[in-house]
Amino acid sequence: MTLSPRAKTELGTPVPTRRLPRYGFHTHNEQLNGRLAMLGFIALVAVEYKLGHGLLIW
């Protein structure tokens, strides 16, 4: 574990900083996923507009 320079209690005892896990929900991953979902949705709307009907027709 690494110690940050500010990670000290009032008594002067160093407090270890926690390392983030390499899995799970992270801000960067969630932003990337959201942006790709928005691009996919816009692409779907553009294709449906170009075809003149929805893609899920029977």
Backbone as ProteinMPNN parsed JSONL, in Angstrom:
{"seq_chain_A": "MTLSPRAKTELGTPVPTRRLPRYGFHTHNEQLNGRLAMLGFIALVAVEYKLGHGLLIW", "coords_chain_A": {"N_chain_A": [[0.831, -1.181, 0.0], [0.387, 2.235, -0.671], [1.253, 5.397, 0.702], [-0.339, 8.447, 0.934], [0.766, 11.887, 0.839], [-0.844, 13.548, 2.394], [-2.216, 11.828, 3.971], [-2.597, 11.46, 6.966], [-3.367, 11.092, 10.383], [-4.651, 13.066, 13.134], [-2.922, 12.45, 15.142], [-0.604, 11.912, 13.892], [-0.189, 9.451, 12.818], [0.354, 7.459, 10.013], [-2.046, 6.934, 7.432], [-3.068, 4.392, 5.37], [-3.751, 4.603, 1.849], [-6.54, 3.555, -0.116], [-6.496, 1.289, -2.823], [-8.078, 1.413, -5.975], [-10.364, -1.034, -7.198], [-9.908, -3.164, -10.082], [-12.144, -3.756, -11.509], [-15.699, -3.603, -12.075], [-17.995, -0.818, -11.622], [-16.895, 2.114, -12.958], [-16.167, 5.573, -13.36], [-15.053, 6.367, -15.852], [-15.542, 4.105, -17.481], [-18.34, 4.021, -17.428], [-19.006, 6.469, -18.627], [-17.952, 6.091, -21.204], [-19.489, 3.886, -22.055], [-22.054, 5.051, -22.03], [-21.752, 7.037, -24.0], [-21.254, 5.487, -26.284], [-23.683, 4.131, -26.416], [-25.397, 6.272, -26.954], [-24.445, 7.027, -29.497], [-25.072, 4.693, -30.922], [-27.875, 4.724, -30.741], [-28.507, 7.089, -32.135], [-27.511, 6.358, -34.638], [-29.279, 4.264, -35.229], [-31.731, 5.668, -35.386], [-31.128, 7.286, -37.6], [-30.815, 5.362, -39.636], [-33.393, 4.256, -39.686], [-34.817, 6.511, -40.495], [-33.731, 6.905, -43.04], [-34.512, 4.522, -44.337], [-37.235, 4.7, -44.151], [-38.935, 3.27, -42.586], [-39.252, 1.334, -39.545], [-36.666, -0.818, -38.161], [-37.493, -3.136, -36.987], [-39.685, -4.52, -38.243], [-42.389, -6.713, -39.137]], "CA_chain_A": [[0.0, 0.0, 0.0], [1.118, 3.497, -0.704], [0.753, 6.43, 1.609], [-0.365, 9.782, 0.336], [1.399, 12.849, 1.751], [-1.822, 14.131, 3.312], [-2.92, 10.768, 4.688], [-2.153, 11.352, 8.353], [-4.375, 11.469, 11.364], [-4.212, 14.165, 14.002], [-1.837, 11.969, 15.994], [0.592, 11.741, 13.09], [-0.101, 8.075, 12.341], [0.011, 7.415, 8.59], [-3.225, 6.161, 7.059], [-2.866, 3.912, 3.994], [-4.818, 4.906, 0.896], [-7.078, 2.356, -0.76], [-6.365, 1.201, -4.269], [-9.342, 1.098, -6.613], [-10.375, -2.336, -7.867], [-9.804, -3.087, -11.529], [-13.39, -4.253, -12.076], [-16.866, -2.925, -11.533], [-18.453, 0.43, -12.212], [-15.992, 3.25, -12.827], [-16.665, 6.747, -14.077], [-14.614, 6.34, -17.252], [-16.267, 3.041, -18.178], [-19.747, 4.403, -17.553], [-19.094, 7.536, -19.624], [-17.72, 5.486, -22.512], [-20.662, 3.084, -22.369], [-23.143, 5.971, -22.335], [-21.5, 7.688, -25.288], [-21.463, 4.496, -27.339], [-25.125, 3.89, -26.499], [-25.992, 7.42, -27.65], [-24.088, 6.92, -30.911], [-25.869, 3.607, -31.484], [-29.265, 5.157, -30.857], [-28.572, 8.06, -33.235], [-27.34, 5.596, -35.877], [-30.534, 3.555, -35.46], [-32.721, 6.65, -35.846], [-30.738, 7.703, -38.948], [-31.122, 4.258, -40.557], [-34.847, 4.179, -39.814], [-35.242, 7.666, -41.29], [-33.31, 6.658, -44.426], [-35.322, 3.438, -44.892], [-38.634, 5.096, -44.163], [-39.677, 2.43, -41.645], [-38.419, 0.805, -38.478], [-35.919, -2.039, -38.461], [-38.153, -4.3, -36.394], [-41.004, -4.74, -38.837], [-42.634, -8.139, -39.369]], "C_chain_A": [[0.872, 1.239, 0.0], [0.468, 4.485, 0.246], [0.766, 7.765, 0.889], [0.239, 10.766, 1.331], [0.426, 13.435, 2.762], [-2.509, 13.083, 4.179], [-2.324, 10.567, 6.08], [-3.283, 11.761, 9.261], [-3.833, 12.609, 12.209], [-3.059, 13.741, 14.898], [-0.548, 11.757, 15.213], [0.773, 10.327, 12.578], [-0.487, 8.033, 10.864], [-1.19, 6.496, 8.333], [-3.035, 5.699, 5.621], [-4.054, 4.286, 3.106], [-5.264, 3.61, 0.235], [-6.847, 2.422, -2.256], [-7.713, 0.808, -4.849], [-9.278, -0.282, -7.257], [-10.353, -2.152, -9.381], [-11.061, -3.615, -12.217], [-14.538, -3.433, -11.5], [-17.176, -1.626, -12.254], [-17.457, 1.543, -11.916], [-16.511, 4.378, -13.701], [-16.301, 6.693, -15.555], [-15.387, 5.289, -18.043], [-17.721, 3.417, -18.408], [-19.926, 5.517, -18.584], [-18.914, 6.98, -21.028], [-18.928, 4.671, -22.951], [-21.842, 3.975, -22.749], [-22.969, 6.642, -23.684], [-21.708, 6.723, -26.446], [-22.939, 4.171, -27.505], [-25.816, 5.039, -27.226], [-25.682, 7.377, -29.142], [-24.896, 5.826, -31.597], [-27.31, 4.004, -31.684], [-29.431, 6.142, -32.013], [-28.404, 7.347, -34.575], [-28.614, 4.837, -36.22], [-31.607, 4.5, -35.985], [-32.4, 7.09, -37.276], [-31.067, 6.621, -39.974], [-32.622, 4.14, -40.758], [-35.382, 5.34, -40.647], [-34.923, 7.436, -42.771], [-34.171, 5.582, -45.077], [-36.797, 3.809, -44.986], [-39.511, 4.237, -43.276], [-38.708, 1.903, -40.592], [-37.701, -0.471, -38.882], [-36.628, -3.29, -37.96], [-39.571, -4.46, -36.93], [-41.158, -6.219, -39.143], [-43.27, -8.356, -40.702]], "O_chain_A": [[1.949, 1.271, 0.596], [-0.723, 4.399, 0.543], [1.776, 8.157, 0.305], [0.227, 10.512, 2.535], [0.826, 13.783, 3.873], [-3.312, 13.434, 5.043], [-1.618, 9.587, 6.319], [-4.059, 12.663, 8.947], [-2.702, 13.057, 12.022], [-2.297, 14.587, 15.366], [0.491, 11.455, 15.802], [1.794, 10.027, 11.96], [-1.555, 8.525, 10.498], [-1.323, 5.432, 8.937], [-2.857, 6.531, 4.732], [-5.203, 4.286, 3.548], [-4.471, 2.687, 0.049], [-6.985, 3.477, -2.876], [-8.415, -0.032, -4.285], [-8.243, -0.66, -7.806], [-10.738, -1.1, -9.891], [-11.025, -3.895, -13.415], [-14.358, -2.668, -10.553], [-16.681, -1.371, -13.352], [-17.209, 1.871, -10.756], [-17.222, 4.138, -14.677], [-17.146, 6.946, -16.414], [-15.838, 5.559, -19.157], [-18.269, 3.153, -19.478], [-20.9, 5.508, -19.337], [-19.645, 7.358, -21.944], [-19.346, 4.76, -24.106], [-22.556, 3.672, -23.704], [-23.935, 6.798, -24.431], [-22.272, 7.096, -27.474], [-23.4, 3.957, -28.626], [-26.722, 4.809, -28.028], [-26.553, 7.658, -29.965], [-25.354, 6.005, -32.726], [-27.912, 3.655, -32.7], [-30.386, 6.042, -32.784], [-29.078, 7.691, -35.546], [-28.993, 4.773, -37.389], [-32.318, 4.164, -36.932], [-33.314, 7.25, -38.085], [-31.547, 6.93, -41.064], [-33.081, 3.945, -41.883], [-36.315, 5.156, -41.429], [-35.739, 7.734, -43.644], [-34.528, 5.708, -46.248], [-37.52, 3.272, -45.825], [-40.721, 4.454, -43.218], [-37.491, 2.018, -40.741], [-38.094, -1.13, -39.844], [-36.381, -4.387, -38.462], [-40.533, -4.528, -36.165], [-40.168, -6.909, -39.383], [-43.551, -9.495, -41.074]]}, "name": "protein", "num_of_chains": 1, "seq": "MTLSPRAKTELGTPVPTRRLPRYGFHTHNEQLNGRLAMLGFIALVAVEYKLGHGLLIW"}
